[in-house]
Amino acid sequence: MQLNLSNIEYCYSQAEEPILRGITATFPQAWTGIVGDNGCGKTTLARIACGHIAPDAGSVGPALVCTYCPQDATIPPDGLEDFAAAYDGNAVRLRRELGLEDDWPWRFGTLSGGQQKRLQIACALWSEPDVLVLDEPTNHVDATTRAAIARALEGFAGIGILISHDRELLDRLCAQCLFMSDGSAVMRPGGYTQASDQAMLERMSDLHAREEARREKKRIECEARRRREVAARKEGKKSLRGIDKHDSDARAKKRAAIVWGTDGIAAKQSGRMGARLERASERLDQMRVEKRYDADIWLDATPSRRPVLVRSEAADLALGEQIHLELPPLYISRDDHIGLTGDNGSGKTTLVKHLVSRIPAGVRVLYIPQEPSAAQQQETRERLHTLSTSDRGRVLSIVAQLNSEPERILEGDVISPGELRKLMLALGILDGPELIIMDEPTNHLDLGSVEALERVLAAYPGALLAVSHDAALLSSTTGITWSIRRSGPDAFVLTI
């Protein structure tokens, strides 16, 4: 059993160019990773594979039972109520492996993002489809849960398609990876590390070949110019002007050269060089090397004049009917870079909302939540189009340096979750924020974007509160750690 995609093409209604162009790929039984920068069409290709949308051209076959687990953890999974009532061996095993509590399906909307994601994955695995597509399954989860998800996915025996920027998960599960860029795709064997090493070798080879082609074109241009000049001088010598009309010998030699073509050799050579130059130019134009945006982002921001931006007295926050989070007195100074850690369901997002509600009026704050609401998404898109030309250019420059194509964001209303987060950050930078709060900032971001985000947050001169399970990001961007841990069966406590 395998799923075949043949010459897939797809174009968004508002876009000038297709997002997918002639993609052909085979997905056998086992896990295949799909990787690439934000907005390159990974989710679109996955939805086409599942039959959720039809391609503009190409085919998908054979007809198989597919289950798609979306990026957005807040979307209740199909079959949620059926899974809640099921206690067959598979359902019991999934509850145990993923650490699910019996009441979670009945209060899905009150769960944390990580808990919702675990329940989504459990329902998808329980349905036992022929094809299972998981879109960023570890975005919201802590290290313990990530390991549990990996163990559960290892037991899937069908055709697995994994869209992820989680290098550890891709290496653990995948036998091959489909690398997507500029509307095309290349399948490479192995997990992410093996496949990306191969991709890097290919890119270096392409860069070398392109440089060689550029030098060859320049050499041919110089030679063509020289031969045109020679041909022009030869052409001038064909004229009998300047030869004495009584010098019959000289005039006879000139006519013989014209008849026998000796003076036309240079012109013919010049024409051949022109053809060679045209072929060299076409060859150079056809060579494509994946673009990378690696420049640092300059933030036009300075620390606030206020010594303390946020202050909170000791408090107990309710996390449910019987669970609470104990808080000591808290404050965020004007240049503090704070990392907030804790397991899923420990109250990190609740704490962030508690602090946001206590930000004094007049403090310029940029808050990017874990999952922006539909209203926030719409407001973000609308603001981009109301900016002045110079401000819009600056925003799109920041987006480009975070490894996304600005043209794709301008083309229509379809923006990937990763691109949306980049756009929200870029727009917020325009306001010169004194405090940046980001809840799970690396969710939905590709690997190059995560590295760029680390650079910009580390260099930010104001106050930062970052909530993340990404230890590398927190290590490089923050110097203060707030940690939430369980202090009892119904209580968590924040330590600073």
C-alpha positions as CSV (number, residue, x, y, z in Angstrom):
1,M,0.0,0.0,0.0
2,Q,1.3,3.4,-1.0
3,L,-0.1,6.9,-1.8
4,N,1.0,8.5,-5.0
5,L,0.9,12.2,-5.9
6,S,1.5,12.9,-9.6
7,N,2.3,16.3,-11.1
8,I,0.3,18.2,-8.4
9,E,-0.3,21.9,-9.1
10,Y,-2.3,24.3,-7.0
11,C,-2.8,28.1,-6.9
12,Y,-4.7,30.1,-4.3
13,S,-7.5,32.2,-5.8
14,Q,-5.8,35.5,-5.0
15,A,-2.3,34.5,-6.0
16,E,-0.5,35.2,-9.3
17,E,1.7,32.2,-9.1
18,P,0.9,28.6,-8.0
19,I,2.1,27.5,-4.6
20,L,2.6,24.0,-5.9
21,R,4.1,23.2,-9.3
22,G,4.4,19.8,-10.8
23,I,5.0,17.9,-7.5
24,T,5.3,14.2,-7.7
25,A,5.9,12.0,-4.6
26,T,5.3,8.5,-3.3
27,F,4.4,7.9,0.3
28,P,4.9,4.2,1.3
29,Q,3.9,2.5,4.6
30,A,6.1,4.2,7.3
31,W,6.5,7.8,8.2
32,T,7.5,10.4,5.6
33,G,8.5,13.9,6.9
34,I,7.5,17.1,5.0
35,V,9.8,20.0,5.8
36,G,10.3,23.5,4.4
37,D,9.9,27.2,5.2
38,N,6.7,28.7,6.5
39,G,4.2,29.3,3.7
40,C,5.9,27.0,1.1
41,G,2.7,24.8,0.8
42,K,3.3,21.9,3.2
43,T,-0.2,22.0,4.7
44,T,-1.7,22.6,1.3
45,L,0.0,19.5,-0.1
46,A,-1.1,17.4,2.9
47,R,-4.7,18.5,2.5
48,I,-4.5,17.6,-1.2
49,A,-3.1,14.2,-0.2
50,C,-6.0,13.6,2.2
51,G,-8.6,14.7,-0.4
52,H,-9.7,17.8,1.6
53,I,-9.0,20.0,-1.4
54,A,-8.7,19.2,-5.1
55,P,-5.5,20.1,-7.0
56,D,-5.8,22.4,-10.0
57,A,-3.8,19.7,-12.0
58,G,-2.4,16.3,-11.3
59,S,-3.8,13.3,-9.5
60,V,-3.8,11.5,-6.1
61,G,-4.3,7.8,-5.8
62,P,-5.4,5.2,-4.9
63,A,-8.5,6.1,-2.9
64,L,-7.6,5.5,0.8
65,V,-9.1,6.3,4.2
66,C,-7.3,9.4,5.4
67,T,-7.2,11.3,8.8
68,Y,-5.8,14.8,9.0
69,C,-4.7,16.2,12.4
70,P,-4.4,20.0,12.0
71,Q,-1.9,22.5,13.3
72,D,-4.5,24.3,15.4
73,A,-4.8,22.4,18.7
74,T,-8.1,24.2,19.6
75,I,-10.0,22.4,16.8
76,P,-12.0,19.4,18.4
77,P,-10.9,16.2,16.5
78,D,-13.3,14.1,14.5
79,G,-14.7,11.2,16.6
80,L,-14.0,12.9,19.9
81,E,-17.3,11.8,21.6
82,D,-16.9,8.3,20.2
83,F,-13.4,8.1,21.6
84,A,-14.6,9.4,24.9
85,A,-17.1,6.5,25.2
86,A,-14.7,3.9,23.9
87,Y,-12.8,1.5,26.2
88,D,-11.5,-1.0,23.8
89,G,-7.9,-2.2,24.0
90,N,-6.6,0.4,21.6
91,A,-8.4,3.3,23.3
92,V,-7.2,2.2,26.7
93,R,-3.6,1.9,25.4
94,L,-3.7,5.4,23.9
95,R,-5.1,6.9,27.1
96,R,-2.2,5.3,29.0
97,E,0.6,6.1,26.5
98,L,-0.5,9.8,26.1
99,G,-1.5,10.4,29.7
100,L,-5.1,11.3,29.0
101,E,-7.6,11.7,31.7
102,D,-11.1,10.3,31.3
103,D,-12.9,13.7,31.5
104,W,-10.7,15.5,29.0
105,P,-12.9,14.7,25.9
106,W,-15.9,16.2,27.8
107,R,-14.1,19.5,28.5
108,F,-11.9,19.9,25.4
109,G,-12.3,23.7,25.4
110,T,-10.9,24.1,28.9
111,L,-7.7,22.0,28.2
112,S,-4.3,23.5,27.6
113,G,-2.9,23.5,24.1
114,G,-0.6,20.5,24.9
115,Q,-3.5,18.6,26.4
116,Q,-5.7,19.4,23.4
117,K,-2.9,18.2,21.0
118,R,-2.5,14.9,22.8
119,L,-6.3,14.3,22.6
120,Q,-6.3,15.2,18.9
121,I,-3.5,12.7,18.2
122,A,-5.2,10.0,20.3
123,C,-8.4,10.3,18.3
124,A,-6.5,10.2,15.0
125,L,-4.6,7.1,16.0
126,W,-7.7,5.4,17.4
127,S,-9.5,5.8,14.0
128,E,-6.8,3.6,12.4
129,P,-6.8,5.2,9.0
130,D,-4.8,4.0,5.9
131,V,-3.2,7.5,5.8
132,L,-2.5,9.6,8.8
133,V,-1.3,13.2,8.3
134,L,0.0,15.1,11.4
135,D,0.6,18.8,11.0
136,E,3.0,20.1,13.7
137,P,2.0,17.5,16.4
138,T,4.6,18.7,19.0
139,N,4.0,22.5,18.8
140,H,2.4,22.8,22.2
141,V,3.9,20.0,24.2
142,D,6.6,19.7,26.9
143,A,9.5,17.2,26.6
144,T,7.7,14.4,28.5
145,T,4.6,14.7,26.3
146,R,6.8,14.9,23.2
147,A,8.4,11.6,24.1
148,A,5.0,10.0,24.7
149,I,3.7,11.2,21.3
150,A,6.7,9.8,19.6
151,R,6.2,6.4,21.2
152,A,2.5,6.4,20.2
153,L,3.3,7.3,16.6
154,E,5.9,4.6,16.3
155,G,3.2,2.0,16.7
156,F,1.2,3.3,13.6
157,A,1.5,0.8,10.8
158,G,-0.1,2.7,7.9
159,I,1.1,5.5,5.7
160,G,2.2,8.3,7.9
161,I,2.9,11.9,6.7
162,L,4.5,14.2,9.3
163,I,4.7,17.9,8.8
164,S,7.1,19.1,11.4
165,H,10.0,21.4,12.4
166,D,10.8,19.1,15.3
167,R,14.2,17.6,14.3
168,E,14.2,15.0,17.0
169,L,10.8,13.7,16.1
170,L,11.6,13.6,12.3
171,D,14.9,11.7,13.0
172,R,13.1,9.2,15.3
173,L,10.1,8.4,13.0
174,C,10.9,9.1,9.4
175,A,12.4,6.9,6.7
176,Q,12.4,9.7,4.2
177,C,11.8,13.5,4.0
178,L,10.1,15.6,1.3
179,F,11.9,19.0,1.2
180,M,9.6,21.7,-0.2
181,S,10.8,25.0,-1.6
182,D,9.6,27.5,-4.3
183,G,6.6,25.4,-5.3
184,S,8.7,22.2,-6.0
185,A,9.7,19.2,-3.8
186,V,12.6,16.8,-3.5
187,M,12.4,13.5,-1.7
188,R,15.5,12.5,0.2
189,P,16.1,9.3,2.2
190,G,16.5,9.2,6.0
191,G,15.4,11.4,8.9
192,Y,15.8,15.1,9.0
193,T,19.5,15.1,9.9
194,Q,20.6,12.7,7.2
195,A,18.3,14.3,4.6
196,S,19.2,17.9,5.5
197,D,22.9,17.0,5.3
198,Q,22.3,15.8,1.8
199,A,20.3,18.9,0.9
200,M,23.2,21.1,2.1
201,L,25.6,19.2,-0.1
202,E,23.3,19.6,-3.0
203,R,22.9,23.4,-2.3
204,M,26.7,23.9,-2.1
205,S,27.1,22.0,-5.4
206,D,24.4,24.1,-7.0
207,L,26.1,27.3,-5.7
208,H,29.4,26.1,-7.2
209,A,27.8,25.2,-10.5
210,R,26.0,28.6,-10.6
211,E,29.3,30.4,-10.0
212,E,31.0,28.4,-12.7
213,A,28.1,29.2,-15.1
214,R,28.4,32.9,-14.2
215,R,32.1,33.0,-14.9
216,E,31.6,31.1,-18.2
217,K,29.0,33.6,-19.3
218,K,31.3,36.5,-18.4
219,R,34.2,34.9,-20.4
220,I,31.9,34.4,-23.5
221,E,30.7,38.0,-23.2
222,C,34.3,39.3,-23.3
223,E,35.1,37.0,-26.3
224,A,31.9,37.9,-28.1
225,R,32.7,41.6,-27.7
226,R,36.2,41.1,-29.0
227,R,35.0,39.2,-32.1
228,R,32.3,41.8,-32.8
229,E,35.0,44.5,-32.9
230,V,37.2,42.3,-35.2
231,A,34.2,41.7,-37.4
232,A,33.4,45.4,-37.5
233,R,37.0,46.2,-38.6
234,K,36.9,43.5,-41.2
235,E,33.6,44.8,-42.5
236,G,35.1,48.2,-42.9
237,K,37.9,46.8,-45.0
238,K,35.5,45.4,-47.6
239,S,34.9,48.8,-49.0
240,L,37.0,49.9,-52.1
241,R,36.9,53.4,-50.8
242,G,40.4,54.8,-50.3
243,I,42.0,52.5,-53.0
244,D,43.3,54.4,-56.1
245,K,41.0,53.6,-59.0
246,H,44.1,53.0,-61.1
247,D,45.5,50.4,-58.6
248,S,44.0,47.4,-60.3
249,D,46.0,44.8,-58.3
250,A,44.8,46.1,-54.9
251,R,41.2,46.3,-56.1
252,A,41.4,42.8,-57.5
253,K,42.6,41.4,-54.2
254,K,39.8,43.1,-52.3
255,R,37.2,41.7,-54.7
256,A,38.7,38.2,-54.4
257,A,38.5,38.3,-50.6
258,I,34.9,39.2,-50.7
259,V,34.1,36.4,-53.3
260,W,36.0,33.7,-51.4
261,G,34.6,34.8,-48.0
262,T,37.9,35.4,-46.2
263,D,36.7,38.7,-44.9
264,G,33.4,37.0,-43.7
265,I,35.1,34.6,-41.3
266,A,35.2,37.1,-38.5
267,A,31.5,37.9,-38.9
268,K,30.6,34.2,-38.8
269,Q,32.7,33.7,-35.7
270,S,31.0,36.7,-34.1
271,G,27.6,35.2,-34.9
272,R,28.5,31.8,-33.4
273,M,29.8,33.6,-30.2
274,G,26.4,35.3,-30.0
275,A,24.6,32.0,-30.1
276,R,27.0,30.6,-27.4
277,L,26.3,33.6,-25.2
278,E,22.6,33.1,-25.6
279,R,22.9,29.4,-24.5
280,A,25.1,30.4,-21.5
281,S,22.6,33.0,-20.4
282,E,19.7,30.5,-20.7
283,R,21.7,28.0,-18.6
284,L,22.4,30.5,-15.9
285,D,18.8,31.6,-15.8
286,Q,17.6,28.0,-15.4
287,M,19.8,27.3,-12.4
288,R,18.0,27.9,-9.1
289,V,19.6,28.0,-5.7
290,E,17.3,28.1,-2.6
291,K,17.3,31.6,-1.1
292,R,18.1,32.0,2.6
293,Y,17.6,35.1,4.7
294,D,20.2,35.2,7.4
295,A,20.6,38.9,8.2
296,D,20.0,40.2,11.7
297,I,16.9,42.3,12.4
298,W,17.4,45.7,13.8
299,L,14.9,46.7,16.4
300,D,14.1,50.4,16.8
301,A,13.3,50.1,20.5
302,T,14.8,51.3,23.8
303,P,14.2,50.3,27.4
304,S,11.2,52.0,29.1
305,R,11.8,55.0,31.4
306,R,9.8,53.1,33.9
307,P,12.0,51.0,36.1
308,V,9.2,48.4,36.6
309,L,6.7,47.6,33.8
310,V,4.5,45.0,35.5
311,R,3.9,44.2,39.1
312,S,1.7,41.5,40.7
313,E,1.1,40.7,44.4
314,A,1.1,37.2,45.7
315,A,-2.0,35.4,44.4
316,D,-3.7,32.0,43.8
317,L,-4.9,31.5,40.2
318,A,-7.7,29.0,39.5
319,L,-6.7,26.5,36.8
320,G,-9.9,24.5,37.1
321,E,-12.5,23.7,39.6
322,Q,-10.1,22.1,42.0
323,I,-6.6,23.0,40.7
324,H,-4.8,26.3,41.5
325,L,-1.5,28.0,40.8
326,E,0.3,29.7,43.7
327,L,2.2,32.9,42.8
328,P,4.8,34.8,44.8
329,P,5.0,38.6,44.3
330,L,6.2,39.2,40.7
331,Y,7.6,42.1,38.8
332,I,9.1,42.7,35.3
333,S,11.8,45.3,35.1
334,R,12.4,47.4,32.0
335,D,15.3,45.2,30.6
336,D,14.5,41.8,32.1
337,H,14.5,38.8,29.7
338,I,12.4,36.1,31.5
339,G,11.8,32.6,30.4
340,L,8.7,30.9,31.7
341,T,8.7,27.1,31.8
342,G,6.4,24.3,33.0
343,D,4.6,21.2,31.9
344,N,1.4,21.3,29.9
345,G,-1.6,22.3,32.0
346,S,0.5,23.9,34.8
347,G,-1.0,27.3,34.1
348,K,1.7,29.1,32.0
349,T,-0.8,30.8,29.7
350,T,-3.1,31.6,32.6
351,L,-0.2,33.4,34.3
352,V,0.6,35.3,31.1
353,K,-3.0,36.5,30.9
354,H,-2.9,37.5,34.6
355,L,0.2,39.6,34.0
356,V,-1.1,41.2,30.8
357,S,-4.2,42.3,32.7
358,R,-1.9,44.2,35.1
359,I,0.2,46.1,32.5
360,P,-0.3,49.9,33.3
361,A,-1.8,52.1,30.7
362,G,0.9,53.8,28.6
363,V,3.3,50.8,28.5
364,R,3.8,49.9,24.8
365,V,3.5,46.1,24.8
366,L,3.6,43.5,22.1
367,Y,1.7,40.4,23.1
368,I,1.6,37.4,20.7
369,P,-0.6,34.7,22.2
370,Q,-0.1,31.0,21.7
371,E,-3.0,30.8,19.2
372,P,-4.1,34.2,17.8
373,S,-7.9,34.4,17.5
374,A,-9.7,34.9,14.2
375,A,-10.3,38.5,15.1
376,Q,-6.5,39.0,15.8
377,Q,-5.6,37.3,12.5
378,Q,-8.0,39.6,10.6
379,E,-6.8,42.7,12.3
380,T,-3.2,41.8,11.5
381,R,-3.9,41.3,7.8
382,E,-5.9,44.5,7.6
383,R,-3.2,46.6,9.4
384,L,-0.6,45.5,6.9
385,H,-2.6,46.9,4.0
386,T,-3.3,50.2,5.7
387,L,0.4,51.0,6.3
388,S,2.3,53.6,4.4
389,T,4.6,52.4,1.7
390,S,7.7,52.9,3.8
391,D,6.3,51.2,6.9
392,R,5.0,48.3,4.8
393,G,8.4,47.9,3.2
394,R,10.0,47.8,6.7
395,V,7.5,45.2,7.9
396,L,8.0,43.0,4.8
397,S,11.8,43.3,5.2
398,I,11.6,41.9,8.7
399,V,9.3,39.1,7.5
400,A,11.9,38.3,4.8
401,Q,14.7,38.1,7.3
402,L,12.6,35.6,9.3
403,N,12.7,33.3,6.2
404,S,9.3,34.0,4.6
405,E,8.6,35.4,1.1
406,P,7.0,38.9,1.5
407,E,5.2,38.5,-1.9
408,R,3.3,35.5,-0.6
409,I,2.0,37.4,2.4
410,L,0.8,40.2,0.1
411,E,-0.9,38.0,-2.5
412,G,-4.0,37.0,-0.6
413,D,-5.8,36.2,2.6
414,V,-4.2,32.8,3.1
415,I,-1.4,33.1,5.6
416,S,0.2,30.1,7.3
417,P,0.3,30.1,11.1
418,G,4.0,30.6,11.1
419,E,3.9,33.5,8.7
420,L,1.1,35.1,10.8
421,R,3.4,35.0,13.9
422,K,6.2,36.6,11.9
423,L,3.9,39.3,10.6
424,M,2.5,40.0,14.1
425,L,6.1,40.4,15.4
426,A,7.1,42.6,12.4
427,L,4.0,44.9,12.9
428,G,4.6,45.1,16.6
429,I,8.2,46.2,16.0
430,L,6.9,49.3,14.3
431,D,5.4,50.5,17.6
432,G,8.7,50.4,19.4
433,P,7.5,48.1,22.2
434,E,8.9,48.4,25.7
435,L,7.7,44.9,26.6
436,I,7.4,41.8,24.3
437,I,5.4,38.8,25.6
438,M,5.4,35.7,23.4
439,D,3.5,32.5,24.3
440,E,5.2,29.5,22.6
441,P,7.0,31.8,20.0
442,T,8.5,28.9,18.1
443,N,5.1,27.2,17.4
444,H,4.7,26.7,13.6
445,L,8.1,28.2,12.8
446,D,10.6,26.6,10.5
447,L,14.1,25.9,11.7
448,G,15.7,28.9,9.9
449,S,13.0,31.2,11.3
450,V,13.6,29.9,14.9
451,E,17.3,30.8,14.6
452,A,16.4,34.3,13.2
453,L,13.9,34.8,16.1
454,E,16.5,33.8,18.6
455,R,18.8,36.5,17.3
456,V,16.2,39.3,17.3
457,L,14.9,38.4,20.8
458,A,18.4,38.1,22.2
459,A,19.3,41.6,20.9
460,Y,16.0,43.2,22.0
461,P,16.9,46.0,24.5
462,G,13.5,46.1,26.3
463,A,11.7,43.6,28.6
464,L,10.9,40.2,27.3
465,L,8.7,37.4,28.7
466,A,8.9,34.2,26.6
467,V,6.9,31.1,27.4
468,S,8.4,28.1,25.7
469,H,9.3,24.4,25.8
470,D,12.3,25.2,23.5
471,A,15.3,25.1,25.9
472,A,17.7,26.3,23.2
473,L,15.6,29.4,22.5
474,L,15.3,30.3,26.2
475,S,19.0,29.7,26.8
476,S,20.0,32.1,24.0
477,T,17.4,34.8,24.7
478,T,16.7,35.0,28.4
479,G,18.7,35.4,31.6
480,I,15.9,34.9,34.2
481,T,13.8,31.7,34.6
482,W,10.4,31.4,36.2
483,S,9.4,27.7,36.6
484,I,6.1,26.2,37.4
485,R,6.1,22.8,39.1
486,R,3.5,20.7,40.8
487,S,3.4,21.1,44.6
488,G,0.5,18.7,45.3
489,P,-2.3,16.7,43.6
490,D,-4.3,19.9,43.1
491,A,-1.7,22.7,43.2
492,F,1.1,24.1,41.2
493,V,3.6,26.7,42.4
494,L,5.8,29.3,40.5
495,T,9.4,29.6,41.6
496,I,11.7,32.4,40.5
